[in-house]
Amino acid sequence: MNPKLASVEGLAAELPRLQQAGRRVVLCHGVYDLVHIGHIKHFEAAKRMGDVLVVAVTPDRHLDSDAGATRFNEELRREALAALAVVDYVVLSPGPTAVELLGTLKPDLYVKGGEPPDPVLAAAGPAAEEERVLAEYGGRLAFTDEVAATVSRLSHPERAFLPKETNDYLESFAARYPRADILRQLDQARGLKVLVVGETILDEYQYCTAIGKSSKEPTLVVKSLSSERFAGGILAVANHVAGFCDDVTLLSVLGDQNPQEEFVRASLLPNVRPTLLRRKDAPTIVKRRLIESYFFTKMMEVYEINDVDLDEEDNARFCDALGWAIDDRDLVIVADYGHGLLSREAIGMLSSQSRFLALNAQANAGNLGYHTISMYPRADFVATTENEIRLDARDRRGDLQSMIRSVARRFHCNGFAITRGKAGCLCYLKEEKAFVEIPAFAGRVVDRIGAGDAFLSVSSLLAVQRAPIEVVGFVGNVAGALAVGIVGNKRPIDRRHLTGQIHALLK
């Protein structure tokens, strides 16, 4: 028998001897049906307050077993607690509360989990009797917050993986920005008339397994297993936006070589109205990624692309279509992937004629160093990565906030959201000269492809409604966190998933 499993009578005889030897006795009391990390931290905190830790377990007879109060009987619960190194003795309490046990064992400290109760409410309950007994023999009551904090995380599994600092931020954010107000603005986005502009990109994932090195050359050989194709680029942006807005117009181009128009149109949500022009001497852009299937590791990318600028005729047709499409739109979202679609003339039209312009000018392997937001003279909201803002400033290691202020001074834009991967995002509102940092909310990252597009798509819907910049960044981070849990652009972020995640994070 485990020597930690003690009787009330045995402890009543043993504890006074320990106390006379100068050792402080600490008592914790509870049901402890499913012992979790919060309980362990609670016991560790309680043990630090004294020398000998006694844990008392509420017996089965005082629990409503018909209602499923416990999964384990009293003996199994005692054995689980006795297995913990931090616990010195485990005893079965004679009653449903600690009142009788306190009077018998007289511990120096009685430690509870959670904040001290409201004095008015506690005066009429069992806590009042416990405090009366403690006062009679000179014992003291203390509290830890470990159990309450962990139970909160267990009750909200979406927050269980987040670090304490992020959970503290969410508590603070929820106190400043009511969840109902955020959800109302997302609901109001339904009435926005939105135009999305950018390159059509088809993302192809070619799954394979590594066979080994070629016998005659230093070449890795892989075996093809299967493939998937996703609607990426501006198609993904259009589908994200269509999950929140009823009226979405898409303007893009396909190649006249292997246009894949049937797949493109079938990939769009029903409320997206596409205008798909053709460009000469080009394929529809395909970005093919070779992926080691077991570890989901991207090994190599192959582009099918003609990334020269549109010729004069194609550009004229595109600008003409843009002039018609932009006319009555509340919001224009431009995802400029820098593959030759948007000419200076088109950029000028977007900057001068959009009622509200939300922009990302993406850096990628096909344009690195040649393509930044400074090509646009004006935007109302920019969502970009830290690397992209550093490329624009030609500053790899300088202070990021100083860099953003500098860009804001020369670039006619009021709101910035700088995404920083696992560091979250840094938002800036020029008219208030205010920065705010928002942590990341992602747990397990499956695939980063498309996360920036999801951030831009959803955060723009709040930015156009003049939501506080912190709310804009928060919603963008939630969308990004959902996106990195999805392979490629297999499915868009929609209202149900986003609002469900917001509910979970701000409970």
N, C-alpha and C positions, 0 to 999 in steps of 0.2 A: 504493500500500500504506500502511496506517495506520502512522505512525512509532512508535506505542505497541507494536506487535507486534514484540518483540525476540527475538533468539536468545540462548542461554545464553552463547555465546562473546562476543557483542557486549556483553552486560551485564557480563560478567566484566572487560571492558576499561573500560567506562564508569563503573561504580559506584565504583571506587577514586578516580577523579578527583573525583566528587561528594563523597565522604567527606572527601577532603583539603581540599575547599573549605568544610568545616564542616557539610555536610548529612547528616542522619541517614537511613539507608536502612531501610525497614520491609518485611518479606516476609510475605505471606499465601499459603497453599497449600490447594488443594482441587480437587474435581471441577467444581463450579459448573455443573451441567447446567441447572437452572432457576433463574436468578438472581431472588431475591425481595427484599423490603424489608429482611429480616433481614441478608442479605448486604451490601446497600448501607450499612446502619447499621454493620455490622461493619467495612467498609472505611473509613468515615468516622471511626470511633473509632480504628482502627489508624493512619490518616493523621495524626490529632491527636497521636500519640505520636512522630512524626518529621516528615520533610520530603519524602521520596520514597517512594511506595508501589509496590511490585512485587507482582504477583499471579501465582502459578504455577499452571498447570492440569495435572492428571493426564492423561497421554495415553491415547488409546483402547486401545493395546496392553496397558495394565495394568488394564483394566476388563473385567468379565465381560459382554460385549455380548450373549451368548446369553440371559442372565438379565434383559435389559432394564435394565441399570444406568444407561444414559443414553438420552436422546431425541435429543440433538444430538451431532455428531462434534466432535472436538477443535478444528477450525478455527472452527466456528460458536460454540463456547463461548468461544474466545479473542476473537472479534470482538465478542460481546456484552459482555464485560468491558472491552474497549478503548473501547467507546462510553460508558463511565461517566467523567464528568469527574474524579472523585476518584482514579481509577487513573492512574498515570504510565507503567508498563510492564506488559506481559503476556508471560509466557514459558511455553513448554511444558516441563514438568518432565521430566528424563531418567528418573526412576524413580517408583514408586508412592507413595513418601513423600518428605519434604523433605530427607532425610539427605544425599544426594549434592549437591543444589542448595545447601544451607547451606554445605557445604565448599567449593563453587566460588565462590559469590557473596559469602559472608561479610557478610550484612546486620547492621546494628547491633541490630535487633529482629526476632524471629520471633513473629508474633502469631496466636494461635489463637482460635477462637470457642468459648465454653462455659467452665464452671468448671474450675480445675486438677484433673487426674485424681488418683485415689487413689494415693499413692506406691507402695504394695505392688503394685497391679495394673500401674501404669505401668512399673515397674522391668524387667519382662520383655518389653515391647512396643516398637514403633517409637519411641514417645516417649522411651524411654531413650537410643536411639541419637541422636535429634535433640538431646537435652540434652547428650550427650557431645560432639558436634561443636561446639555452641555454646560449651561450656566450653573447648574446645581453642583457639579463636581469640578468645574474650572477648565473644561475642554474648550477648544476653539474651532470655529467653522471657517473653511477656506474654499476657494473656487479655482478651477482651471477652465479654459475655453476650448480645449482640444476636442472634446467629444462633440460639442455643438458645431464647431467649424467643419468637422469631418462628416457628420451626419448631413449637414447642408450640402456638401459635395456629393455624398452618396445619393441624396435625394435628387440631385441635378447632375446626372452622369455626363452631360455635355461639358460641365465645368470641372469634372473630377480630374481631368488630365492637365488642367491649367495650373501654372505656378501660383503661389500665394499672392505675389504682386499683381498678377492679372486679375485674380478674383477680388482683391482689394479695389483695383481700378473699376471693375464692373459694379461693385457696391456703390462706389462714389458716383459713377456715371448714372446709375439708375436713380440716385437721389436727386441728380441735377436735371435729368431729361426723362420725363415720364414715358414709359414704354408706349402708352396709348397715343401720345403725340407722334411718336416715330411711326407707328403702324398706321395712323391716320394719314400721314404724308405719303406713305407708300401706297395707301389706297387711293389717294387723290391723284397719284401718277397715272391712274387708269385713263383719265381724260386728256392727258398730254398727247399732242400730235408730234411725233418724233421722226426725224430723218437720220438714217445711219449711212455713212459714206466710208468706203475703203476697199481694199483688195479682197477678192474672193480667194481663199486658200483652202485647199483640201489637205487635211492631215492624214497621212497613211501610216499605220503602225504595222511593220513587218516583224512578226515575232519569230525568233530563231533560237537555236541552241548552239553553243560553241563546240565544234568537233576537235579542234586543235590547230597546231601550226602546220602549214604546208611543208611537205618533206624536202622541197627544193628551194623554197624562198621563205623569207621572214614574214609570212602572211598569215593572218588569222583566218581560219576557215569556219564558216557557220552553216548550219542546216536550217533551211526554211521550214517553219511549222504552220503558220497561219497568218492572216492579215485582217486589219480592220480599217475602215475609212470613216473620217469624221468631217463634218462641215465646220471648218475653222475660219480664222480671219474675221472679216466683217459679217460673215454668215452667223458665226457664234454670237457676235455682239447683237445682231438683229434678233436672234432667238432669246437671248437674255432679256432684252428690252421688251419683247413681245410677251414675256411672262408677267409683265406689270402694266403694260399700256395696250389699249385696244387698237390704236391707229399707228402703225409702224410702216414707214416707207424705207426701202433699201435701194441704194444706187451703187452699182459696182460694174465690173467688166469681166467677161470670160474670154478665153482665147478662141481664135477661130480654128486652132488645131486641138483636137480632142477636147471640146468645150465642156463635156460632162454636164450639160444643162439639166438633163432629166434628174440626175442625182441631186444637183444643187437645189432645184425647185422642190423636190420631194423632201429635202432635209429641213426646209423652212416651216415654221409654225404657220397655221392658217391665217393669222392676222398680220402677217408680213406681206406687204405688196412690193414685189421686186421689180426694179428696172435693171435689166442685165444687158449691157451693151457688149459688142464684140470688138476685140482689138486684133489688128492684122499681125501675121507672122509670129504668133505667140500661142503657147498652150495655156489653158487654165492652170494656175499655179498649184503644184502638188509639192508638199514637203513630206518626204518619205523618211521614216526613222527606223533603223534597224535596232530591235530591242531584244536583249537576252531575256528569255521568257521567265526563267526561274527567279532571278533577282529583280526583274523589271528594270534593267539597266540599259539606258540609251547608249548604243555603241557608235552610231554614225548617222549622219543625215545626208540625204540626197535631194536636191531641189530640181524639179522640172519647171523651168522659168525662163522667160525673156524679160530681163529687168531694165531694158532701155526705156527712155521716156516715150509716152504716146507720140505718134507722129502727128503732124498738124491736123490732118483730117479727123483722126480719132479723137484728138483733144478737143476740137471744135464741137464734135457731136456730144462728147462728155460734158463740156461746159454748158452747152445748150440744155441738156437734160438736167443739169444741176440747177440752172436758173429757174426752170419750172418746178423742180422738186422742193427747193428751199423756200419758196414763196410764203407759204402759210404755216410753216412749222414752228412750234413753240420751242423745240430743242433740236439742235443738230449735233450729233455725236460723230466725230471723225476719229477713226482708228487708222492712222497712216503708217503702214508697214514699210514704206520707203522702197517700193519695187517699181516705181516709174509711173504710177497712175495719176498722181496729183501734181499738175504743173503749177508754175507760178501764177498763171491766170486763174486756175481753179482755187488755189490757196487764197488769192486775193478776193475771189467771190465769197468763199466761206467766211473769211475774216470780216468782210464788210457787210454782208447781207444777212448773216445768221442773227436771229433775235437773241439766242443764247447758244454759244459755241462751247462744247466740251471736247477736249482734245487729248490724244496721245500720239506722239510721233515716236515710233518704236525703233530701238536699236536692235539689229540682228546681224547674223553672219553675212547677209547680203548687202548691208549698207553701213557697217560699223565705221564711225568717224565721219560719215558724210551726211548724216540725217539726224537733225535735232529739232526741238520745238522752236528754235529761233527763226526757222524758215517762215513761221507764221507771225504776222505783225500784231495779232490780237486774238485772244480767246477769253471766255468768261470763267472757265474752269479747266485746269490741267491736272490729269492724273498720270504720273510718270514714275519710273523707278529711280532709285538713288544713282545707279550707274548712268542712266540717261541724263539726269540733271548734271552730273559731273562731266560727262562728255560735252554737254552744251557749254559748260563753263570752262572746259579744258583744264580741269583741276581734279586730280585723282585723289588727293589726301587732305584738301583744305576743309575748313569748318563748313558743314553743310548748311547751317542756318544763314551764315553770311552769303553763301553762294545763292541761296533761294532769294534773299533780299535783293541781291544784285540782278538776278534774272527778272524779278518782279519790277524793278525800277525801269528796265529797258524794254520790257515785254508787257503790253497792255493786257494784263490779266489780274483778277482780284483773288481768286481762290486756287490754291495748290494742294495736292495730296501726293506726297512722295512715298511710294511703297518701298519697304526695306526688308522683305522676306520675313524671317523669323523675328526680326526686331519690330515688326508692325509697320506703322506708317507715321510720317510727320506731316502735319497739315499747317497751312499758313494762310491767313486772311490779310491781304495787303491793306485794306482800308482800316483795319484795327491794329495792324502791325503785331499780330499775335500768332504765336506758335502753340501747337498742342500735339503731344505724342500719344499715340493710341497703340496698345500692345496687339500682338497677333493672337488670333483665337483658334488657330488650326491645331489639331491633334496629330494623327498619323498622316503624313504627306504621301499620297499615292503618286501624283503627277502634277508638276508645276505648270504644264502647258495650259494656257488659257486663263490662268488666275488673274493676270493683269487686265485682260479683256472683261472678265466678270466684275472686277473692281470698278473699272471705268463705266461699264454699262449701268450698274445699279447706283453707284454714288452720284452719277450725273442727274438721276431722277430726283435726288434730294437737293443737289446744288441748284438746279433750275428753280426750285421752289424756295430758294433763299433760306434753307435750313442752316442752323449753326454749323460751322465748319467741322466741329468735333463730331456732330451727328453724321455729317456727310462721310467723314473718314471711318467712323464706327461701322456704319452700314456697309461701306466698301470693304472693310476688313472681314465682316461676316460673310459677304459674298465670296471674297477671296478664299476664306477658310473652307467654305462649301466646295469651291471649285477644285482645290488641291486634293480633295477626297474622291475625285472623279477621274477616270482614265480619259485623257484627251478632252475632247468636247462631246463626249458620248451623250450627255443630256445637258440642257441649259439650267441655269438657276431660275427658279420661278417663285411666285409669291408665297405659295404654301410652304416650301422648304425654308425660304428666308425668314418669313414671319415666325415659323416654328422655332428656328434657331434663335431668333431675337427673344422670343418668349423664354426659352430655356436659359439663355445667358443672363437675362435681367430679372429672373424670378427673385 
